[in-house]
Amino acid sequence: MKKALASVLKILSRLVLKVHRPYVVAVTGSYGKTTTKDFIYEILKEKYFVWRSEGNLNTELGLPLAIAGVRVFPEKKIFKWIFTLARFIYFLLPFISYPKYLVLEMGADKPGDISYLLSIAQPKISVITAVGPTHLHLFGSVENVLKEKVKLIYALPPEGVAVINKDSYVLYDFITKTDRHYLTYSTASSDANIYADNIEFIVNTSDENIGGTKFDVCFQEKRKKIYLKGVVGIGYIYASLAAIGVALHCGFTFDECANLLSKREIMVKDRMILKKYIKGSIIINDVYNSSPDALRSALSILSSIKWQGRKIAVLGDMLELGVHSQKYHIEAGKHAADVCDMVIGIGEEAKMLVDEAGKKLGEEKVKWFPKEDLEGLKQYLYQVIAEDDLVLMKASRGIHLERII
C-alpha cells in the first residue's frame, strides 16, 4: 500500500512541477537540515512567493506533500488523503498561483533515499549542511553517508550551485575534487566565501532577555553583526550562513540578508532553544534529535557559556549508530564529564555514557534511568535542579525527552 501511494504521489508531484517550473532549493545533511531550510525560507519570502517542507516532510511520501503545499502529514485519515489528492489536481491547472521558489528538505535514512527524492524534484541550488555519523546501522560508514548526500551535487544543472559547509571536512574534500560550481561557508575558516567570527553564546537569568547567539558575518570584505535571540547553537550560525549563500544566488544583497536575519526571531522547535525551567533554572532544549557530532557541538557550546551556577547535562540515547554505538556513547560520556557538574542519562545506550562520565565525576554526580522511566527522570530533576542551574537536554527522538519539558 505504501509503495502504491508513493508512486501516485511521485507522479502527481512531478506533474505539478512540470506545469509550474518553480526554482527548487534542496537541503540535505546529517544534521542541521530543518534549521537551514527554515532560515533560507525566512529570507527568500521577503521578496518571493515561497513554500518550504513543513516539519519532517522530507521522505518518499513527505516530499511530494511539500510540493503540494501540505503542512501536516495526513496519517491514516481517509478524508484528509482525499483532500490532499485534490490539492494535487488543483495545482495541475496552469493558471493557479504557485510558488516561484520551493525550499525542499531531503532526508536519507538509507542508501538510495536521495536518488528517489531527486527523481521527483531536481534542484537548481543544493545545500549540504554536514556529513557525519548518522544512520550508520543502515549506511555502515560515514563514507557511504557522503556518497548518498553528494548525489544532490551531481543532480545540479550546469548553471546550478552547491552551498557547502566547509567545516565538514569530508564534504569539503569531496567538493574541491569536482568541477561543480560551489560556494562555501564556515565558522572556522576565513577562506570560506561566507564566514562567521566573534561568536558568543549568551545566557541570562532575565525574563526579558534570556540570551542568544551573537556573531559577525563576513562576505567580500563586508562585515555585519547578527544577534539571534533566544537560541544558542553553532547550528543556527551555520543555518544563517547557508541561507545567505542561497539568497545571494537568488537576487539578494549581502546587506539585505544580514538585516533580515537580525530583524527576525527564528526558532526551530526543540533545537537549542533557551527556556525557563524548574525553580527558575534555565534549560537548553535540544531534544529534537541527537548524533555524535551534534552532541559534541552542544556540549562545546555549554562549555563556552559563562555561567556562575552548575552545568548539568540530561542526555538520552543516540540511536541508529549500529556497531559504532558503544564507541560514540563512551566518547560522549568523557566529553560530558569534562564540561558538566552532573550528567544524567536515559535509555539503554546512554547507560554507557553515564558510566563513563561517572569515572571522572563520581557516582554521586551521575544518574541513569531506563527509557521507560521518563516520569522517574522528571521527578528526579525536580529534586536535584536548583535555581542557578543551566541544563542541556538532548536525545534522539525515540527517547521522547520533550515530554518532560
N, C-alpha and C positions, 0 to 999 in steps of 0.2 A: 504493500500500500504506500509506504513512504517513498519508494523508488518511483512509483507511478505518479505520485503527487509532485515529486521533484522534477520529473520530466515535463509535466504540464506547466509548472511554474517557470521552468527554464525556457520553454518555447514562447510562452506569453511575454516574459520579461525581455527576451531578445527582440520580439516584435515591437514592443513599446520603445526600446532603444533605437531600433531601425527607423521608426516613424519620426521620433523627435530628435535624435542625434545629440544628446547632451554631452558636455565635456566631463569626462569621468576622471576623478581623482581617487586612486585606490591606495588604501593604507593597510599595511601588514607589519608584523614584527612579533618577536617572542613576548614582548610586554610593551605597554605604552600605546597600544593601538587606539583604544577608545578615547583616551585623553587627547591624543594628537588629532584624531578625527574631529572631535568637538572643537578644538581650538581653530582648526582650518575652517570649519563651518562658521564659527563666530566672526572671523574676519571676512570671508567671502560674502556672507549675507548682507554686509554693509552696502555692496554695490550690485549684487546679482540675486536672482531667484535661485535658491539653493535648497536641495534636500540632502540629508545625511542618513546613514544607517542609524536607526534608533536602538539603544540598548545593545543586545548581542545578536542583532540580525546580520550575522556575518558568515552564515553557513549555506549549504546547498539549498535549504529551504528559506533561510533568513534573508539572503542577498536578493533574491527575486522580490520578496515582500518589500524590501527597502526601495527597490526600483519603482514599485507601485505606490510608494508613499505611505505604506502601512507602518504604524508606530509600535504596535504591540502584537506579538505572535498570537494567532487565533486559538492555539492549543487544540482541544478536541471538540470545539463548539461549531456544529454544522452551519448554523445561520451566519456565524462570523466568517467562515470559509466561503460561503456563498457571496457574502458582501465583498470579500477580498477578491474573488474571481471577477466580480462585476467591476471592481476598480480597474483591473487589467483591461477589460473590454472597453471601458470608458476612455482610458488613456491610449487606446489604439486609434482613436479619432484624431486626425492630424490638426484640426483646428482647436483642440483643447489645450489650454495653457499648461505647460510642463516646464520644469526647472531647466535653466541653462547649464547648471553645474550639479553633478551628483558626487558627494563625498562618501565613498563606499569602503567600509571596513571588510577585510578579507581574512578570515581565520583559517588556521591549519592545525588540526589535531593529529593528522596522519599524512603520510606521503600520498600525493595525488589530489589533495583538497584544493590547493591553489590552482592547479590545472583545470579542475572542474569549474571553479568560480570564474576563471578567465575565459572559459568557453561561453559564459553568459555576458560578461561585460569586459571590454578592453579599455584600459586606462590610457589617458594622454599624459598624466603625471602619476608616477609610482613613488610612494613614500614607504621606506622601510625603517622602522624605529630602532630595531636592535635584533641581533641574533644571539640566542643563548640557550642554556639547557632547560628546555620546556618540552613536555610530552615525550620524554625520552623512552617511555615504556613502549611507544609505537615507532618513533623515529630511530631510536637506538644510539644516535650520536649527534653532537652539535653540527657536525659536517653535513649530516642528512637534513637537519633543520635548515641550514644555509641553502642547500640545493633547492629545497621547496620554496623558501621565501624569495629567492632571486629570480624565480620564474616571472615575478612581476616586472622585473627589469627587461627580460627578454621579450616580454609582451608589448613593450612600448613601440610606437611608430617612430620613424626617423626623426620627426620633429619633437618627439616626447622628451621628457626629462625625469631623471630619478633624483629624489631628495633623500639623502643618506646620512645617517648618524655616523660621523667619523670616529666617535669614541667606541663604537662596536667594531673591534679590530678585525675580526674575521670577515665582517661585511665590507669594511673599507678596503681591506686587502683584495677582496674579490673585485670590487668595482673599478679599482685602478688598473686591473688587467683586462678590462673590456673596452670596447670602442663606443660605448653609450655615453650620451650627454648626461652629466650629473652635477648636482650641487650638494655641498656638504655643510653640516652644522656640528657644533661641538661645544662642550663646556671645558675642555682640557687643552685645546689647540687653537692658537690664534691664526693658524694657517688655513682653517676652515673658511668657507665662503661667509658663513654667518656664525658668530660665536658669542658666548656669554662669559663675563668675568665679574669680579667684585660681588660674588654670590654670598648672600647672607640669609639664613633661616632664623626667623624671629618668633618667639612665643612669649606672650604676656598674660598676666592674670586678669587684665582689664576686660570687662564685659563689652566695652565699646570697641576695643581693638585687640582681639585675641592673638593677632600676629599674622605672619605671612612670609612671602619669599621676595627678596629684593635682589636685583641684578642689573648689570649693564648689558645691553645687546649691541653688537658691533657688526657693521657691514660697510665695506668700501670706505674706510676712513671715517665713517659716521658712527656716533655712539649715542644711545638713548637709554635713559633709566626706566626700569619697569618695576612695578610693585604689584604682586598678585596677593590679594587679601584673603586671609582665612585658610590658606593652604601652605604646606611646606613639602618640598619634594623636588628632586632633580628632574623627575618625570614631567613636572609642569614647565620647567625651563626648557627641556628638550621639545616638548609639545609647542611651546611658543616659538622656538627657533624653526622647527619644521613648518609651522603654519606660515611664518614669514617667508620661508623659501618658496612655498606653494603660491602664496599671494603675490610675490614679486613676479612670478611667471604668469600671473593672471591679471596683470594690469595695475597693481597697487604700487605705491611708492613705499620706500622704507619708513619714512616718517608716518605715513598713514597707518601702516601696520603697527608700529610701536605705540602710537597714540590710541589705537583701538584696543590693544591689549591692556594698556594702563587704565582705560575707562571701564572696561567690562569686568564684572566679578564672575569668573568662570570657575565652577567647582564640578568635579566629576564624582558621582556618588561612590562613597566608601573608598576613596583613593586619597590618602594623605591629607585628610581634612581635619582641622583643629576644632575641638568641641569641648565644652564644659562637661564634666562627668561627676562621679561620686564625690561628695564632700567638697566640692569646689575644685577638684583636681582637673587636669586637662588631659584629654586623650588625643593622640594622632590616629585617626580612624583610617586604617589601610586594609580593611578586611575583605576587600573585593576579591583578591586572589594573592597567591604567593608563589615565588620561584626563587632559586638560589641567588640570581643576580638582583632581583627586585628586593629581596630581604636584605641582602648585603648593602644595597643603596639606602634602604630605610634605616638600618642600624647606623650607618655612617652619618646620616642626617641627624639622627637622635644624638649621636656623639658630638656633633658640631654645634648643637644648640646650647647657648649659655643659659644655665639653669641652676638655681640655688638648692632646690629640693632633690628628692630621689628621682632616678630614671628607672622605669620598670618596663619590661617587655612581656606582653602576653602573646604567645606565638603558637599557631596551630600547624598541623601537617602541611608540608609542601608535597602535593600529590603528583602522581603521574611521572615520577622520576625513575621508575623501574629499578634496575640493579644498581643505579647510582644513588639511590635514596640515602643509604647509610652514610656515604661519604659527605653528601651535601648537608645533612642534618647535623652531623658532628662538627663540620666546619662552622655552621651557623651557631651552634652552641658555644664554641670557642669565641666567636665574634661577639655574641650577645653578652658573655661574661666579661669581656673587655670593656663594654660600653655601659652596662646596666648595674644597678644596685640589687635588682631582683629579677629573676626570669621565671615565668610561669608558662607552662605548656599544656596543650590539649590535643589529643589524638595519638594513635599508636606510634606513628613515625616521630612525632615531636618528643616522645619519651627519650629518644637517643639524644636529642638536642638538650633537653633538661639535664639528663645525666652528665653530659659533657660540661655544661655550664656549672653544675654543682661541684665539679672538681676544683674550680677556682673560687667560686663564691661561697661554698659550704652548703651543707644540706638545708640549713635553716633559711637560706636565701633563694631556694628554688622550690617549685611545687609543680606537680603534674596531675592532670585529670584525663580520664578516658573520654573519647569523642562523645559518648552518650551522656556525659555528665555536665552539660552546659549550665544547668541550674546550680550544681555544686560549685562550678567555677565562679558564677555570678555572686553567690553568697560569700565565697572566699574573698573576692575582690572588695565587697562591701566591708569586710572585716579588716583587710590589710591596707587598703589605699587611704592615704592621708591628703590633707588639703594642698600641700605643696608638691604633690607627685605629678610627674609627666609620664604618661603611659602610652607606649606604642602598642597597637593591636594589629596583628597581621596573620592571615592564614589563607589557605586555599578555600575556594568557595564551598567545597564539600563539608567543611567543618561548621559552617553556618555561624561564625563568630558574631555576625551582625545582630543576632538575636539577643545578645546581652548588652547592646549599646542603647 
